[in-house]
Amino acid sequence: MISRSITGKLLTVLAMCLAYSASLWAGQWAAMGPDGGDVRTLTYDPHNPDRVFLGTSTGVIFVSENGGQDWSRFAHLGTGDEYVLDHIVVNPQNSNIMYVSAWSAQSQQIGDIFRTTDGGKTWQTLPAMHGKSIRAMAMSASNPKTLVAGALDGVFRTNDGGNDWERMSPAGHAEIKNIESIAVDPKDPNVVYAGTWHLAWKTADGGANWQHINKGMIDDSDVFSIIVDHTNPSNVFASACSGIYKSVSAGEQFSKIQGIPFSARRTRVLKQDPTNENIVYAGTTEGLWKTMDLGKTWKRISNPEVVVNDVYIDPRNASHVLLATDRSGVLALNATGTWTASNHGYTHRYVTAIVPDQKDPNMIYVGVVNDREFGGVFFSRDNGQHWQQKSAGLGGKDVFTLRQAGSGALVAGTNHGSYILEHNANEWRPINTVVVEKTATKTVKKGKKSTQVASKTVTKSTLDARVNEVDISGDRWMQATTNGLYFSKDQGKSWMGGPVQGEKEFLSVRGRANTVVAAARTKVYVSHDNGVSFTEHSMAQYVTSIRGVTLTPEGQIFVASREGAFASTDSGASWSHVVAGLPDKDITSITFDSTANRLLATSLQTGVVFQSTDSGRSWQRGPDSGYPLRRVSVVHGRFVGATPFDGVVLQPENEGQSAAAGAGGASN
């Protein structure tokens, strides 16, 4: 038995952590989109199936009160943004009681089970399971106080709603570990199935004995999902990386299901229709498949590009189906048999850039990463109320940086070169031609005289490196890439450059007048001749990850890094650690806001926008967004923030500490 006893001091610390988490993530700023992103799980309230809960990979739960049409934030679990919420369970007898399993994406060996008894107003971690990486969880259909959890170190069970837990699987067992899926027999809670990273196991006596149920399965199979037929428990389905298996003997023997192509064999989730046992859905990495005859025949009913993580089937209306997907958020099956996005109010986007349009004051553009064909660039004409994708021609590439030229053209730096979208154009085109000019001289004899003749050769190649940052300073375009620094004098038609003093990976570049400052991982390079020659400057030895560089009109250089903010007033020869009013680490950006002649800084430690009006000598706390921020811009006198996971967040109009900078955006 794992005791629920825990010291009062530790309980106090946990309570403080949860309270801190709630206040940090409460956020008065509005998450504006773009809608969509990754969804890990969907669960409904048995008392009200219109109430649907959505779990994310950053510790946030969303809720819909209208069957998935609209979403709002419900809770944030944990003290950071690393918890993956794969399982949400609602007590069918009392929907105020909910359980959520979590594992850390950063430290994958740890996690928690969270419980609320007041409908989500407050949450507590269950002490006996604290620190365990929980990858699976199921509630007994016959007794809602019985829950079974699968962790990396085995299988655990509670019979009293989570207060006390016992280990079901043998401690230190060589095979019953790395639990990925759990199923409880709907008629007998002592019968438990556990899918591992290597095949599956079953106990029929509450864990006293375990049976390796691998007959008929390919030996190297990770078992992602197990379901037991709610009308006939002898029928068991198991999904694995090698396909879907069915047993009609409660796991004694499996046979591989036919009809789903080999390429779609990675089935992440199986779900049985709650009102029709013959209907089973299989969510795969190549769309959603459906059988209406308990697995004999299958048909794909979604786009093959959809990666399905979970399936919601309305128990009142079997035609109302929602999908939790990678990148495209929630998809809803409509009356015509087609799928449409159902993400209003839900955003889980990694925003890298915010660009207010120079010619249209109502237009704003954002760049995102990690969303492939569902990402790229989005634009809004109404302050983020509605968004449209503008990514034709990008080919599903990540956008790490976004700038607008004086002509109105947009320039996007991607994981494979740069692209341009001309003003009023509908499709992006690549601008990745690198030109290398070489001049050679040779001696030519004309009679008795020798003459030196110069000849120039031009070699062209294509830049396919990741472009971390683009800077446009008048007619000079610059880009920091993983293959060096590149410069263009013809609006990106051609580029010249490459590694600088042997350094290839550049993260940031800025230019003013004749000065160019570029940042590598731990060094800064400064040029005073438009990038013809550079001087290398090292940072403090403990600086391991520079995130960006800024050049002020006075010639000061500011560096944002994991280890904090640093400033130089002598072109990089010496540096000072800026801590007067700024966090001492995790600075994500420092930008110069030309509309108000000030510096702005953001940090992953806090949602506060920091401001300096004395060239960075001192900093004051501005408004608190409630979200970790990657950077901020000023649009129509209000701060607009780019977040790592929550898309674009907008400062309220009536907030006391307004951006107060008029129209325009933070530059440099």
Helices and strands as residue ranges (DSSP letters): H 8-24, E 30-33, E 36-37, E 41-45, E 48-55, E 60-64, E 72-76, E 83-90, E 98-104, E 111-116, E 124-125, G 127-129, E 134-139, E 147-151, E 154-158, E 166-167, E 179-184, E 192-196, E 200-203, E 211-212, E 223-228, E 236-240, E 243-247, E 255-256, G 262-264, E 267-272, E 280-284, E 287-291, E 299-300, E 308-313, E 321-325, E 330-333, E 339-341, E 347-348, E 350-356, E 364-369, G 372-374, E 376-380, E 388-389, E 399-404, E 410-414, E 417-421, E 429-430, E 433-446, E 449-462, E 467-473, E 476-481, E 484-488, E 496-498, E 508-512, E 515-519, E 523-527, E 535-538, E 546-551, E 557-561, E 564-568, E 576-578, E 587-593, E 598-603, E 606-612, E 620-624, E 631-635, E 638-642, E 648-650
